[in-house]
Structures are given as C-alpha cells and as structure tokens.
C-alpha cells in the first residue's frame, strides 16, 4: 500500500507519499481500506516531531478515518468484511489501509456518505467525552467553546445546542463567527477585537460560563478561570497557547471549580471503546436525525497532504479538512 510518511520532521513538505508494507490486523482488530482521513492539529505536531505515536501504534499520522472493512483479525465479532465504517485511531489514517481495534469502529450514521464520515470520529469523541462525560454540561447551562469555527468547535456548538445549553464561542473574524452563528451559537466573540472575559460576564449577567472547552492551554488559563461560573468546569484539550502557566488556586477554590486536561490518543483501548460506545449511543441518533451534522471545509487527495497541512495551519478554514485516497 501507500501511506504518507515522515522521513524527517519539518514543514508540510516533510510529508512524503511512499510505498510501505500493508498492516496486518491483530487480535481484536479489523483491516480497513481507507476512503478518507481527517486532518487534525495533532498531525501537524507529529509532522514537526513533537507528538510521536504511542507505543505499538502505526508510525503514520492520522487519528481518524472512514472506509470499508477488508479483513477481520482473530476474535472480532459484530463486524463483517464489506462493512462501511469510520474509526478513531491512535495513528495510521494517512494511508490506504489501517488496522483498527474493533472497539474503535463506528457504523456510518444515517444520511452521511463514506468520505464525509471521516470528519466525525475525533471531534465527536473529543467533544462528547470532555463536555458531557467529564464536564457534565446540562440543559440551561452556558458552554464557552474556544476556536468555535474549528472541527471541534463546530461539533461542540451543535451538540451543546442539541441538549439545550447556551453556547458562546470565540473565533477570528466576522466570517467565522457567522458560520458559528449559523450552527446555533448564541454569543459570538471575535478574539481579535474583544475580551472574552468581559463579553461572557456581560452576556451572563456576571454569572460566567459553566463549562469551557479550551484548545489554547497556558495562554488562556488565568482568563478562563476568571470566566468560569461558580461550580464551573474547565476542560483543556489543546496546548496551542503553551504548556506552562501559573494556576491561581484561590480563584479555583472561590468558585468551587474544576480543571481537567485530557487527550484521546494515549488512552487505553478500554477507555476509547467506552467513549466510542457512548458516541454511538448519544451522538449517532442526533446525526441520523439531522440535528447535528459534520462540517467539512474541503477534501484533498491524500498524496497532496502537504497542501492540506498548509491549509490547516493558515487557519482560514471552517470545520474539517479531509484527505481522500
């Protein structure tokens, strides 16, 4: 098969389409012929040499894909050769074939085509696990999603609205904010021109945000704590703004607030399987019923992965960028 390899870390040009050995499904795994793969910030970090795959994972980038099952490994039940699926991966999506633990497979949601389905596993698993399974967002509460026009952000808006929450977003510029508003966002904050702390305080009559989904990390930590409501929950899922910052425990105590930081890639098979099962139970009916939909900005041929990474790093897109085989 062919895959996007990274002979040496570097810029987008470090991504090289090359012939490599086919993967072989092990115990409890299936082999998927990849139709499309999602492009994520984690892939950029891996390309740059900052985010190596966990032990035992594929060396190739790609944390989600869609395709058809072409072989079953020992011990797999409930799936058959020919099934159309999408999957959460620890790596290997940037390839023509990938071996996937069966617990990380999802059937295509009703009404979603095979290529578009590649936009779903990472964002649905990330948002559902952090906003709902960990932070327990409830109807009537306020969610602040930083990076509202990203793949994560566009899914967070829709899922939060589907359960009856109020949604605030930060994004850069009126076009991105308009896209967020179209998806249901109630409070629109242009981080280039506005202070989100003040805007959330004004929009909530001083109460603050009950849940904050944050991709910036250190850069926003102090301001996120200031923005939290009493009993608020801050879920950190990215470090685009740095990894080290001072945490004011007095602020945390005064608000009886909680801070969590999680990633998907390094979790155990059991944890990932539990998240995927919850996504299938709670999110898939919303997608099948048309209340939630994947947002795809563009598709790029997989052999042109450098162009997809340049687009992602330009931050001019709304939603997901997909690679197609």
Secondary structure, DSSP 8 states (H G I E B T S, - for coil): -EEEE-SS--SGGG-EEEE-------TTEEEEEEEEEEE-HHHHHHHTTSS---TTS-SS--SEEEEEEEEE-TT--S--TT-EEEEE-SS--SBSEEEEEGGGEEE--TT--TTGGGGTHHHHHHHIIIIIIIS---TT-EEEEESTTBHHHHHHHHHHHHTT-EEEEEESSHHHHHHHHHHT-SEEEETTTS-HHHHHHHHTTT--EEEEEESSGGGGHHHHHHHEEEEEEEEE---TT-S-----HHHHHHTT-EEEE--STTS-HHHHHHHHHHHHHHTHHHHHTTSS---EEEEEEGGGHHHHHHHHHHT---BEEEEE-
